[in-house]
Amino acid sequence: MSASLSASVSASMPLTSLAPQDPGAAPSSSLRRAGAEDAAALSAFFQGLNAQNRRLRFHGACKCASLALALRLCGVDGVRHQAWLAWVGCGDAAVVVGEARFVVSACGRSAELAMAVAEAWQGQGLADALMRQLLGAASAAGVRELHGEVLEDNLRMQSFMRRHGFEIDPFARSDALRMTRELSAAAPRPSGGGLLAWLRSALWVAPAMTA
């Protein structure tokens, strides 16, 4: 995938080709930046994930999906912490079906990503659209290496990230597998901190569990 895709989502990006394969339904869909007003919808999205998918998303660091958690995850600055939500439906009936974000490290040259897709929408191409958005936005933000922490038993995510050019970093010290992709030839190794550190400090959640 190209890392030079546009990082701009000024209002909404149509995802009309990503509707679930239900001939009786044709919901409108879009991808846009997350904002504070989206907290309730994001909380409902997390609550709708089954326990296993919540564990894979938060690495065991979050057993519930409170509104307080969603408020903090929607409190992004749009620069060092950028997030997008995929929506289906119109107006008050719209619901979140996917979430993706990255947090830039202190050095400004690496960033950690996280993403999740509703069970009913997995395998529909939504994760690919979210990843393309992350790659383009990270590149535009000057990030030279994008990485994600993936639990060892999350084989589906490992395969997905490999398909998008990520490789396991054998030298990373982490409770999970660190998968990285360089966005330029001059990309350095990720520094400390990143998304999980941000979650632990800002959300007061327990350290990630991999068991």
C-alpha positions as CSV (number, residue, x, y, z in Angstrom):
1,M,0.0,0.0,0.0
2,S,1.2,3.5,-0.7
3,A,2.1,5.7,2.2
4,S,1.5,8.8,0.3
5,L,-2.3,8.8,0.4
6,S,-4.1,11.9,1.5
7,A,-4.3,12.5,5.2
8,S,-7.2,14.9,4.9
9,V,-10.7,13.8,5.9
10,S,-12.4,17.2,6.0
11,A,-15.9,16.1,6.4
12,S,-16.4,12.4,5.5
13,M,-15.0,9.9,3.1
14,P,-17.6,7.6,1.4
15,L,-17.2,3.9,1.9
16,T,-20.1,2.8,-0.2
17,S,-18.3,-0.3,-1.4
18,L,-17.9,-1.6,2.1
19,A,-21.5,-2.4,3.0
20,P,-22.0,-6.0,4.4
21,Q,-23.1,-8.4,1.7
22,D,-26.8,-8.2,2.5
23,P,-28.9,-7.7,-0.6
24,G,-31.8,-6.3,1.5
25,A,-29.7,-3.5,3.0
26,A,-27.7,-0.7,1.4
27,P,-26.6,1.6,4.3
28,S,-24.6,4.7,3.7
29,S,-21.1,4.6,5.1
30,S,-18.3,7.1,5.7
31,L,-14.9,7.5,7.3
32,R,-14.1,10.7,9.3
33,R,-11.9,12.1,12.1
34,A,-13.0,11.3,15.6
35,G,-14.2,14.2,17.8
36,A,-15.5,14.6,21.4
37,E,-19.0,14.5,20.1
38,D,-18.4,10.9,19.0
39,A,-17.7,9.5,22.5
40,A,-21.1,7.9,23.0
41,A,-21.0,6.2,19.6
42,L,-17.5,5.0,20.2
43,S,-18.4,3.6,23.6
44,A,-21.3,1.7,22.0
45,F,-18.9,0.3,19.4
46,F,-16.5,-1.0,22.1
47,Q,-19.4,-2.5,24.1
48,G,-20.6,-4.3,20.9
49,L,-17.3,-6.1,20.6
50,N,-17.1,-9.5,22.1
51,A,-14.8,-10.1,25.0
52,Q,-12.1,-11.7,22.8
53,N,-12.0,-8.8,20.4
54,R,-11.9,-6.3,23.2
55,R,-8.9,-8.2,24.7
56,L,-7.2,-8.2,21.3
57,R,-7.8,-4.4,20.9
58,F,-6.8,-3.4,24.5
59,H,-4.3,-6.2,25.2
60,G,-6.3,-7.2,28.3
61,A,-5.8,-3.6,29.7
62,C,-9.5,-2.8,29.5
63,K,-12.3,-5.2,30.6
64,C,-15.1,-2.7,30.0
65,A,-16.0,0.0,27.5
66,S,-17.0,3.0,29.6
67,L,-18.1,6.4,28.3
68,A,-15.2,7.9,30.2
69,L,-12.8,5.7,28.2
70,A,-14.4,6.7,24.9
71,L,-14.3,10.4,25.9
72,R,-10.5,10.1,26.4
73,L,-10.0,8.3,23.2
74,C,-12.0,11.0,21.4
75,G,-9.9,13.7,23.0
76,V,-7.3,13.7,20.2
77,D,-5.3,16.7,19.1
78,G,-5.4,15.8,15.4
79,V,-1.6,16.1,15.2
80,R,0.3,13.8,17.5
81,H,-2.7,11.7,18.2
82,Q,-5.0,11.2,15.2
83,A,-8.1,9.0,15.1
84,W,-10.7,8.0,12.5
85,L,-14.1,6.3,12.9
86,A,-16.0,4.4,10.2
87,W,-19.7,5.0,10.3
88,V,-22.7,3.2,8.8
89,G,-26.2,4.8,8.6
90,C,-27.5,8.3,8.5
91,G,-28.2,10.9,11.1
92,D,-29.1,9.7,14.6
93,A,-29.2,6.1,13.3
94,A,-25.5,6.1,12.3
95,V,-23.3,3.7,14.2
96,V,-19.5,3.2,14.5
97,V,-18.3,0.0,12.9
98,G,-14.5,0.7,12.9
99,E,-11.9,2.7,14.7
100,A,-8.2,3.4,13.9
101,R,-5.6,5.8,15.4
102,F,-2.0,6.5,15.9
103,V,0.0,8.2,18.6
104,V,3.3,9.9,17.6
105,S,6.3,9.2,19.9
106,A,8.3,11.9,21.7
107,C,10.9,11.9,19.0
108,G,8.3,12.7,16.3
109,R,9.6,10.1,13.9
110,S,7.8,7.0,14.9
111,A,4.2,6.3,15.9
112,E,2.1,3.4,17.3
113,L,-1.2,2.4,15.7
114,A,-4.3,0.7,17.0
115,M,-7.5,-0.4,15.3
116,A,-10.6,-2.4,15.6
117,V,-13.5,-3.4,13.3
118,A,-17.0,-4.7,14.3
119,E,-17.3,-8.4,13.9
120,A,-20.1,-8.1,11.3
121,W,-17.8,-5.9,9.2
122,Q,-14.6,-8.0,9.3
123,G,-13.5,-9.3,6.0
124,Q,-15.4,-6.6,4.1
125,G,-12.4,-4.4,3.3
126,L,-13.0,-1.9,6.1
127,A,-9.8,-2.6,7.9
128,D,-7.9,-2.0,4.6
129,A,-9.5,1.4,4.2
130,L,-8.6,2.3,7.8
131,M,-5.0,1.1,7.4
132,R,-4.6,3.2,4.2
133,Q,-5.8,6.2,6.1
134,L,-3.3,5.6,8.9
135,L,-0.5,5.2,6.4
136,G,-1.2,8.3,4.5
137,A,-1.8,10.4,7.6
138,A,1.3,9.2,9.4
139,S,3.4,9.9,6.3
140,A,2.0,13.4,6.1
141,A,2.7,14.0,9.8
142,G,6.4,13.3,9.2
143,V,6.3,9.8,10.8
144,R,9.1,7.6,9.4
145,E,8.2,4.3,11.1
146,L,4.7,3.1,12.0
147,H,4.4,0.1,14.4
148,G,1.7,-1.8,16.2
149,E,1.8,-4.2,19.2
150,V,0.0,-7.4,18.3
151,L,-0.7,-10.3,20.7
152,E,1.0,-13.5,19.8
153,D,-2.4,-15.3,19.4
154,N,-3.8,-12.7,17.2
155,L,-2.8,-14.5,14.0
156,R,-5.4,-12.7,11.9
157,M,-4.0,-9.3,12.7
158,Q,-0.5,-10.5,12.1
159,S,-1.4,-11.7,8.6
160,F,-3.3,-8.4,7.9
161,M,-0.3,-6.3,8.9
162,R,2.1,-8.4,6.9
163,R,-0.2,-7.8,3.9
164,H,0.3,-4.1,4.4
165,G,4.0,-4.3,4.5
166,F,4.6,-4.7,8.3
167,E,7.3,-7.0,9.7
168,I,8.0,-8.4,13.2
169,D,10.8,-6.5,14.9
170,P,12.9,-9.3,16.5
171,F,14.8,-6.7,18.7
172,A,11.8,-5.0,20.2
173,R,11.3,-5.4,24.0
174,S,7.5,-5.8,24.5
175,D,4.9,-8.0,26.1
176,A,3.5,-8.5,22.5
177,L,4.9,-8.7,19.0
178,R,5.9,-5.4,17.6
179,M,5.2,-5.2,13.9
180,T,6.8,-2.2,12.0
181,R,6.7,-0.6,8.6
182,E,9.1,2.0,7.4
183,L,7.4,5.0,5.7
184,S,10.8,6.2,4.3
185,A,14.3,4.8,3.8
186,A,15.5,6.8,6.7
187,A,13.1,5.5,9.4
188,P,14.6,5.1,12.9
189,R,13.6,2.5,15.4
190,P,10.6,3.4,17.5
191,S,11.4,5.2,20.8
192,G,9.7,4.5,24.1
193,G,6.2,5.5,24.9
194,G,3.6,5.3,22.2
195,L,0.0,4.2,22.3
196,L,0.0,1.7,25.1
197,A,2.0,4.1,27.4
198,W,-0.5,6.8,26.5
199,L,-3.4,4.5,27.4
200,R,-1.9,3.5,30.7
201,S,-1.2,7.1,31.8
202,A,-4.2,8.8,30.4
203,L,-6.9,6.1,30.9
204,W,-5.6,4.6,34.2
205,V,-5.8,1.1,32.9
206,A,-3.8,-1.9,34.0
207,P,-0.7,-3.1,32.1
208,A,-1.4,-5.2,29.0
209,M,-1.8,-9.0,29.6
210,T,-0.8,-11.5,26.9
211,A,-1.8,-14.7,28.7
